[in-house]
Amino acid sequence: MKRNKPIADGIRDFIKELMEQKKALVVDSTEQKRINFEYSVEYNAMRILLIVEYCGVNGKIDSKIKFTFYDFLIRYPICLKLIFEKMGISEEFSDAELTSIDKQMVKHISSAWDPEYYNYLSFLDARDLITINYKEKFEIRLTPLGRSIVKEFRSSGINKIIHRYKIIKKTFSKKKDNVIEEIIKNNFSFAVL
């Protein structure tokens, strides 16, 4: 079925608002997060686009384990700091980051999971920002429109997250899923069933 003209205005408006108000992906408290991020679908969709662009290969992630692990690390900065320290990676984290989480995930079989993932992915797919393959192997791919939208994400907070995603990609992208599962099991057993 051919889609009508892609609709990405909601994402673009959200990005514009995010940058104008100098909002960051990591905020100081849960209450401030509620105030700052009224558009939770757009916010989570933005984070997914960033993961696929900056942790994926050529705008694609074809591993559910890696996708959820990367998202887990960014949502839980204290866990990202822990894994960076274990791997000898130096990165500064504010006290506010280390005492808060971005959005809670639930325990899952091999990695923490967000029950809303399919809603966020459908939101992005419906706007022609990604394509998804669930049948053969889990795969999320940015469309050309999706890649152009990601390039619009610019603020000091987002640049910090992009920098961290690039470190995550360099550190983990070449590791096989079973190695990632072992890293999760050995360091973050609280996140899995």
KEZAVEX-312920 format. One record per residue (C-alpha): residue number from 1; x, y, z. Coordinates in nm, 4 decimals, always signed. Each point is the difference from the previous one (the first is absolute). Example, Ala and Ser with C-alpha at 12.3 -4.5 7.8 and 13.67 -1.06 7.14 Angstrom:
KEZAVEX-312920
REC    k         X         Y         Z
REC    1   +1.2300   -0.4500   +0.7800
REC    2   +0.1370   +0.3440   -0.0660
This chain:
KEZAVEX-312920
REC    k         X         Y         Z
REC    1   +0.0000   +0.0000   +0.0000
REC    2   +0.1467   +0.3353   -0.1015
REC    3   +0.0066   +0.2600   +0.2721
REC    4   -0.1223   +0.3542   -0.0364
REC    5   +0.2396   +0.2889   +0.0530
REC    6   +0.2139   -0.0757   +0.3094
REC    7   -0.1220   +0.1728   +0.3163
REC    8   +0.2862   +0.0996   +0.2274
REC    9   -0.1220   +0.3421   +0.1143
REC   10   -0.0698   -0.1190   +0.3559
REC   11   +0.3598   -0.1147   +0.0392
REC   12   +0.1348   +0.3183   -0.1591
REC   13   -0.2138   +0.2191   +0.2275
REC   14   +0.1140   -0.1953   +0.3016
REC   15   +0.3671   +0.0373   -0.0988
REC   16   -0.0479   +0.3720   -0.0520
REC   17   -0.1678   +0.0362   +0.3407
REC   18   +0.2679   -0.2121   +0.1638
REC   19   +0.2783   +0.2175   -0.1397
REC   20   -0.1741   +0.3326   +0.0664
REC   21   -0.0599   -0.0847   +0.3639
REC   22   +0.3476   -0.1521   +0.0407
REC   23   -0.1463   -0.3271   +0.1189
REC   24   +0.2349   -0.2951   +0.0287
REC   25   -0.0589   -0.3726   -0.0220
REC   26   +0.1141   -0.0444   +0.3589
REC   27   -0.1783   +0.2113   +0.2583
REC   28   +0.0523   +0.0646   +0.3685
REC   29   -0.3115   -0.1599   +0.1429
REC   30   -0.3033   -0.2030   -0.0865
REC   31   -0.2224   +0.3013   +0.0641
REC   32   +0.2023   +0.2187   -0.2348
REC   33   -0.0154   -0.2777   -0.2588
REC   34   -0.3800   +0.0010   +0.0208
REC   35   -0.0039   +0.3770   -0.0491
REC   36   +0.2558   +0.0013   -0.2817
REC   37   -0.1165   -0.2984   -0.2010
REC   38   -0.3720   +0.0211   -0.0512
REC   39   +0.0416   -0.1733   -0.3347
REC   40   +0.1258   -0.3338   +0.1229
REC   41   -0.0589   -0.1811   -0.3293
REC   42   +0.2014   +0.2584   -0.1917
REC   43   +0.2686   +0.0039   +0.2685
REC   44   +0.0394   -0.3772   -0.0053
REC   45   -0.0185   -0.0057   -0.3781
REC   46   +0.2820   +0.2544   -0.0105
REC   47   +0.2155   -0.2188   +0.2250
REC   48   -0.0634   -0.3020   -0.2239
REC   49   +0.0999   +0.1955   -0.3106
REC   50   +0.3228   +0.1017   +0.1756
REC   51   +0.0760   -0.3616   +0.0973
REC   52   -0.0487   -0.1292   -0.3531
REC   53   +0.2020   +0.2823   -0.1587
REC   54   +0.2912   +0.0149   +0.2419
REC   55   +0.0237   -0.3600   +0.1274
REC   56   -0.1110   -0.1754   -0.3151
REC   57   +0.1899   -0.0718   -0.3181
REC   58   -0.1063   +0.2053   -0.3020
REC   59   -0.3194   +0.1073   +0.1757
REC   60   -0.0996   -0.3549   +0.0989
REC   61   -0.0069   -0.2142   +0.3147
REC   62   -0.0709   -0.3684   -0.0548
REC   63   +0.0253   -0.1265   +0.3568
REC   64   -0.2749   +0.0300   +0.2590
REC   65   +0.2573   -0.0730   +0.2738
REC   66   +0.2269   +0.2858   -0.1071
REC   67   -0.2885   +0.2401   -0.0571
REC   68   -0.1430   -0.0511   +0.3494
REC   69   +0.3450   -0.0067   +0.1625
REC   70   +0.1007   +0.3318   -0.1573
REC   71   -0.3295   +0.1546   +0.1065
REC   72   +0.0395   -0.1400   +0.3519
REC   73   +0.3460   +0.1563   +0.0347
REC   74   -0.1221   +0.3457   -0.0999
REC   75   -0.3119   -0.0177   +0.2181
REC   76   +0.2007   -0.1060   +0.3056
REC   77   +0.3080   +0.2266   +0.0097
REC   78   +0.1323   -0.1664   +0.3170
REC   79   +0.0166   -0.3288   -0.1932
REC   80   +0.1705   +0.1690   -0.2942
REC   81   +0.2574   +0.1474   +0.2376
REC   82   +0.0595   -0.3421   +0.1560
REC   83   +0.0560   -0.1731   -0.3323
REC   84   +0.2195   +0.2847   -0.1280
REC   85   +0.2171   -0.0215   +0.3132
REC   86   +0.0333   -0.3789   -0.0339
REC   87   +0.1151   +0.0465   -0.3587
REC   88   +0.2392   +0.2842   +0.0855
REC   89   -0.2042   +0.2672   -0.1779
REC   90   +0.0110   +0.3460   +0.1549
REC   91   -0.3239   +0.1988   -0.0169
REC   92   -0.1395   +0.2694   +0.2292
REC   93   -0.3431   -0.0411   +0.1554
REC   94   -0.1810   +0.2593   +0.2092
REC   95   -0.1350   -0.0890   +0.3445
REC   96   -0.3514   +0.0612   -0.1344
REC   97   +0.0545   -0.2596   -0.2736
REC   98   +0.1315   -0.2579   +0.2415
REC   99   -0.2946   +0.0330   +0.2362
REC  100   -0.2763   -0.0176   -0.2603
REC  101   -0.1214   -0.2173   -0.2825
REC  102   -0.1370   +0.1169   -0.3298
REC  103   -0.2971   -0.2375   -0.0260
REC  104   -0.0432   -0.3255   +0.1841
REC  105   +0.0321   -0.3303   -0.1814
REC  106   -0.1211   -0.3433   +0.1114
REC  107   +0.1846   -0.3284   +0.0448
REC  108   +0.0003   -0.2155   -0.3090
REC  109   +0.1495   -0.3309   -0.1098
REC  110   +0.3352   +0.1243   -0.1292
REC  111   +0.0017   +0.3755   +0.0600
REC  112   -0.2160   +0.2702   +0.1555
REC  113   -0.3020   +0.0844   -0.2158
REC  114   -0.2480   +0.2816   -0.0440
REC  115   -0.3553   -0.1308   -0.0457
REC  116   -0.0677   +0.3082   -0.2136
REC  117   +0.2715   -0.0757   -0.2595
REC  118   -0.2486   -0.1226   -0.2599
REC  119   -0.2091   +0.3158   +0.0419
REC  120   +0.3067   +0.2194   -0.0544
REC  121   +0.1155   -0.2070   -0.2969
REC  122   -0.3487   +0.0112   -0.1551
REC  123   -0.0057   +0.3782   +0.0514
REC  124   +0.3291   +0.0313   -0.1909
REC  125   -0.1002   -0.2491   -0.2699
REC  126   -0.3320   +0.1768   -0.0606
REC  127   +0.1904   +0.3233   -0.0625
REC  128   +0.2396   -0.1701   -0.2449
REC  129   +0.3004   +0.0621   +0.2279
REC  130   +0.0924   -0.3690   +0.0384
REC  131   -0.0729   -0.3382   -0.1501
REC  132   -0.0372   -0.2995   +0.2287
REC  133   +0.0444   -0.3696   -0.0650
REC  134   -0.1294   -0.2352   +0.2700
REC  135   -0.0448   -0.3105   -0.2143
REC  136   +0.3481   -0.1263   -0.0858
REC  137   +0.2239   +0.1841   +0.2442
REC  138   -0.0747   +0.3063   +0.2108
REC  139   +0.1185   +0.2946   -0.2066
REC  140   -0.0590   +0.3732   +0.0209
REC  141   +0.1217   +0.2119   -0.2899
REC  142   -0.0202   +0.3762   -0.0362
REC  143   -0.1618   +0.1215   -0.3196
REC  144   +0.1638   +0.2888   -0.1877
REC  145   -0.2577   +0.2291   +0.1669
REC  146   +0.0881   -0.1487   +0.3398
REC  147   +0.3712   +0.0627   -0.0546
REC  148   -0.0670   +0.3598   -0.1031
REC  149   -0.2160   +0.0556   +0.3111
REC  150   +0.2750   -0.1358   +0.2282
REC  151   +0.2415   +0.2578   -0.1413
REC  152   -0.2313   +0.2711   +0.1382
REC  153   +0.0512   -0.1169   +0.3607
REC  154   +0.2405   +0.2550   +0.1428
REC  155   +0.0293   +0.1354   +0.3522
REC  156   +0.2682   -0.0337   +0.2654
REC  157   -0.1960   -0.2770   +0.1758
REC  158   -0.0627   -0.1915   -0.3209
REC  159   +0.3617   +0.0425   -0.1123
REC  160   +0.1107   -0.1552   +0.3295
REC  161   -0.2288   -0.2988   -0.0614
REC  162   +0.1246   -0.0323   -0.3601
REC  163   +0.3583   +0.0006   +0.1303
REC  164   -0.0882   -0.2824   +0.2419
REC  165   -0.1755   -0.1978   -0.2720
REC  166   +0.3141   +0.0235   -0.2125
REC  167   +0.2053   -0.1422   +0.2887
REC  168   -0.2588   -0.2766   +0.0500
REC  169   +0.0143   -0.0854   -0.3712
REC  170   +0.3795   -0.0103   -0.0027
REC  171   +0.0025   -0.2182   +0.3122
REC  172   -0.2818   -0.2453   -0.0726
REC  173   -0.1109   -0.0016   -0.3655
REC  174   +0.2424   -0.2734   -0.1115
REC  175   -0.0843   -0.2287   +0.2915
REC  176   -0.2345   -0.2900   -0.0674
REC  177   -0.3372   -0.0185   +0.1757
REC  178   +0.1142   -0.2805   +0.2324
REC  179   +0.2910   +0.2190   +0.1198
REC  180   -0.2396   +0.2902   +0.0655
REC  181   -0.2270   -0.2395   +0.1910
REC  182   +0.2972   -0.1047   +0.2169
REC  183   +0.0877   +0.3646   +0.0671
REC  184   -0.3593   +0.0624   +0.1075
REC  185   -0.0106   -0.3158   +0.2143
REC  186   +0.3341   +0.0752   +0.1694
REC  187   -0.0625   +0.3701   +0.0630
REC  188   -0.3740   +0.0647   -0.0059
REC  189   -0.1655   -0.3232   +0.1127
REC  190   -0.2700   +0.2112   +0.1687
REC  191   -0.1256   +0.0963   -0.3483
REC  192   -0.0726   -0.3519   -0.1235
REC  193   -0.2399   -0.2776   +0.1009
